[in-house]
Amino acid sequence: MDIKVDFESAMPIYAQLVRQIRHEIVLGNLAPGEQLPTVRQLAVNLRVNPNTVSRAYLELERAGLISTRQGRGTFVNVREEVVEADRERQDRLEEIVQTVLGEAALLGLTPEEFVQAVQDYIARHSRDLISEEARRNGTIVF
């Protein structure tokens, strides 16, 4: 597993780990059942606090991508579980989009106008999209 941390990034380190490990799992570079490094091993290798790695592993476990087995280690979930986790994530995203598009329609916007408005907003506020709080906890606040 080739994980790199950018200490200069606005993205929190744990979020960088989550993103990279998720990417490796989705691409199949981390096979189902494959054991991940221990929290301590990965923390030492990356020169980060073990709590940072632990938080990343917890996020990945909540997403259904990995499982920790007490006394045995942390493992990549079998493909069906990963696919199911991604499906649930996609379903939730679709719910959010449907709600937002409904609100936009109430304002008289077409989906295309709404997409353009979102793109314009991001272009105007790209530096402000991540608040200081978001930098600390890995969430984006608009």
LUMMAR-145031 format. One line per 8 residues: number of its first residue (from 1); for each residue x negated, y, z negated of N, C-alpha, C. Coordinates in steps of 0.02 Angstrom, whole numbers. Atoms other than C-alpha are relative to their C-alpha. Layout:
% residues N
NUM = X/Y/Z/X/Y/Z/X/Y/Z | ...
% end
This chain:
% residues 142
1 = -43/-58/0/0/0/0/-45/61/0 | 41/-59/-9/-77/162/59/41/62/-18 | -37/-57/24/-4/303/-46/-49/57/-11 | 41/-60/9/-74/479/-43/41/53/-35 | -33/-52/36/-31/621/-159/-29/67/21 | 21/-68/-16/-37/803/-107/13/44/-61 | -6/-38/62/-71/900/-267/18/73/14 | -17/-69/-17/-42/1065/-174/72/7/25
9 = -68/-1/-26/132/1018/-113/49/27/-51 | -54/-23/44/288/1101/-183/43/-59/-23 | -38/59/19/365/927/-188/-33/-33/-61 | 30/32/58/341/846/-359/-34/-66/19 | 39/59/-15/217/703/-362/44/-62/-1 | -41/60/3/346/574/-416/44/-5/63 | -42/0/-60/457/627/-268/-41/-20/61 | 44/22/-55/309/605/-150/-8/-75/-2
17 = 7/73/7/286/429/-219/63/-35/23 | -65/30/-19/471/389/-199/6/0/76 | -7/-6/-72/471/452/-20/-45/-49/37 | 48/43/-35/315/356/31/14/-74/-10 | -15/71/13/362/192/-53/64/-20/36 | -63/14/-37/539/202/18/-15/-10/74 | 18/4/-70/464/232/190/-34/-68/16 | 36/64/-10/349/80/173/48/-59/-3
25 = -50/54/7/496/-29/119/44/-2/62 | -45/-3/-58/611/30/259/-35/-24/63 | 38/22/-59/474/3/389/-18/-74/-3 | 18/71/7/444/-172/321/-74/-10/-17 | 70/6/19/264/-134/272/-8/-28/-70 | -4/33/65/312/-187/96/55/-52/7 | -47/55/-14/394/-356/115/44/-15/-60 | -44/20/55/542/-416/13/-36/-51/-44
33 = 32/44/48/479/-500/-144/-72/20/-16 | 70/-20/11/309/-414/-132/-5/39/-66 | 10/-33/64/241/-357/-299/-36/66/11 | 30/-66/-2/200/-174/-320/-54/4/-55 | 49/-9/54/51/-114/-421/35/18/-65 | -29/-20/63/84/-91/-605/-1/76/-4 | -2/-72/10/125/84/-664/-71/24/-15 | 67/-21/20/-47/95/-744/-49/-3/58
41 = 45/7/-57/-138/30/-590/9/56/50 | -13/-51/-50/-54/151/-472/-19/69/-27 | 18/-65/30/-77/297/-593/-75/11/2 | 74/-5/-1/-263/262/-606/-24/11/71 | 21/-6/-70/-282/240/-418/13/69/29 | -20/-65/-27/-192/403/-381/-22/59/-44 | 22/-51/48/-262/497/-532/59/44/-21 | -59/-36/24/-89/544/-595/21/-30/-67
49 = -25/23/64/1/525/-759/43/-62/10 | -42/60/-6/79/352/-785/75/15/-3 | -71/-19/3/244/438/-828/26/20/69 | -19/-21/-68/246/507/-650/16/-62/42 | -11/63/-37/231/332/-575/62/-35/-27 | -58/31/31/358/266/-699/65/32/24 | -59/-36/-24/482/400/-647/16/-18/72 | -11/19/-70/457/358/-463/29/-70/5
57 = -25/68/-1/483/173/-496/73/-2/-24 | -68/-2/25/641/213/-595/48/25/54 | -41/-26/-55/710/316/-449/10/-54/54 | -4/53/-51/671/174/-327/44/-58/-24 | -42/54/27/753/49/-443/74/21/1 | -68/-25/-3/909/158/-457/28/-2/71 | -20/2/-71/914/164/-267/8/-72/25 | -8/69/-20/911/-26/-263/-56/-27/43
65 = 55/21/-44/745/-37/-172/-50/-46/-34 | 46/42/37/642/-119/-309/34/-25/-63 | -25/26/64/671/-221/-466/-60/-13/-45 | 52/15/49/568/-233/-623/23/-60/-40 | -14/60/39/561/-402/-707/-46/0/-60 | 38/-6/62/507/-391/-887/-54/-54/-4 | 56/46/8/336/-469/-909/-27/-29/65 | 23/28/-64/319/-512/-724/-23/53/48
73 = 21/-53/-45/305/-346/-634/58/32/37 | -48/-36/-41/393/-237/-507/-5/-25/71 | -1/32/-65/447/-310/-341/48/35/47 | -44/-26/-52/523/-253/-178/61/-46/4 | -61/41/-5/704/-311/-167/4/-34/68 | -9/35/-63/756/-433/-35/35/46/49 | -24/-44/-54/805/-355/130/74/18/-6 | -71/-13/4/992/-374/103/16/53/-53
81 = -11/-50/52/982/-273/-58/-22/69/23 | 25/-64/-26/880/-137/28/50/28/50 | -49/-22/-50/1003/-130/172/64/24/-34 | -59/-20/37/1148/-122/49/-10/67/-34 | 15/-64/32/1065/20/-47/1/56/51 | -2/-50/-52/1038/115/115/70/12/25 | -69/-7/-22/1217/81/167/40/42/-50 | -34/-39/51/1282/150/2/-21/73/3
89 = 26/-68/-6/1171/302/22/32/35/60 | -29/-27/-61/1235/328/199/75/14/-9 | -71/-11/13/1416/307/143/11/63/-42 | -5/-59/43/1391/438/7/-14/63/39 | 16/-58/-42/1311/557/131/58/17/46 | -57/-12/-43/1457/535/249/58/32/-37 | -52/-30/41/1578/576/108/-14/75/-10 | 19/-70/11/1481/736/72/11/40/64
97 = -7/-35/-63/1477/785/256/74/11/16 | -72/-5/-13/1663/750/275/31/56/-42 | -26/-52/44/1701/860/125/-20/70/22 | 26/-65/-20/1591/1002/184/31/21/67 | -32/-18/-65/1660/995/362/73/18/-10 | -70/-18/16/1836/998/289/4/71/-26 | 2/-68/27/1792/1155/191/-14/50/56 | 16/-44/-57/1716/1232/348/60/9/45
105 = -60/-4/-42/1873/1191/447/52/47/-31 | -46/-45/34/1976/1282/315/-20/73/11 | 24/-67/-15/1868/1433/353/6/17/74 | -9/-11/-71/1907/1413/538/-60/-16/43 | 60/18/-37/1737/1344/589/7/-68/33 | 5/65/-32/1713/1205/715/-62/-35/-29 | 61/34/24/1585/1070/670/-64/29/30 | 58/-29/-32/1466/1147/796/-19/67/-31
113 = 13/-64/32/1484/1319/719/-29/-10/-70 | 26/14/66/1455/1245/548/-73/-22/2 | 69/24/-7/1297/1154/604/-46/59/15 | 40/-59/-16/1233/1316/680/-10/45/-61 | 4/-41/60/1272/1410/520/-50/-31/-50 | 47/33/45/1175/1280/418/-71/9/25 | 67/-10/-28/1027/1290/536/-24/72/-9 | 18/-71/10/1029/1480/528/-18/13/-73
121 = 13/-10/72/1038/1475/338/-68/-28/-19 | 64/31/15/891/1356/327/-57/41/28 | 52/-41/-30/789/1463/445/-11/64/-40 | 6/-63/38/825/1621/343/-26/-11/-71 | 15/10/71/800/1543/172/-47/-58/-14 | 41/60/9/674/1404/198/-47/4/-60 | 46/-7/57/555/1474/67/38/-2/-66 | -39/-5/61/695/1496/-60/40/-63/-16
129 = -43/58/9/777/1326/-39/-17/-42/-61 | 20/40/58/676/1243/-176/-15/47/-57 | 10/-42/58/693/1331/-342/-56/-29/-43 | 52/24/46/563/1317/-479/24/-62/-37 | -28/59/34/678/1196/-571/-1/-61/46 | 0/54/-48/694/1092/-413/-70/-27/10 | 70/23/-8/505/1085/-395/-18/-47/-57 | 16/42/57/498/1010/-569/37/-66/2
137 = -38/62/4/636/882/-548/14/-33/67 | -6/32/-65/633/846/-361/66/8/35 | -64/-12/-33/804/913/-314/-3/64/39 | -3/-61/-40/842/1043/-183/62/38/-19 | -55/-43/20/950/1188/-235/9/53/52 | -14/-51/-50/1033/1297/-104/33/60/-31
% end
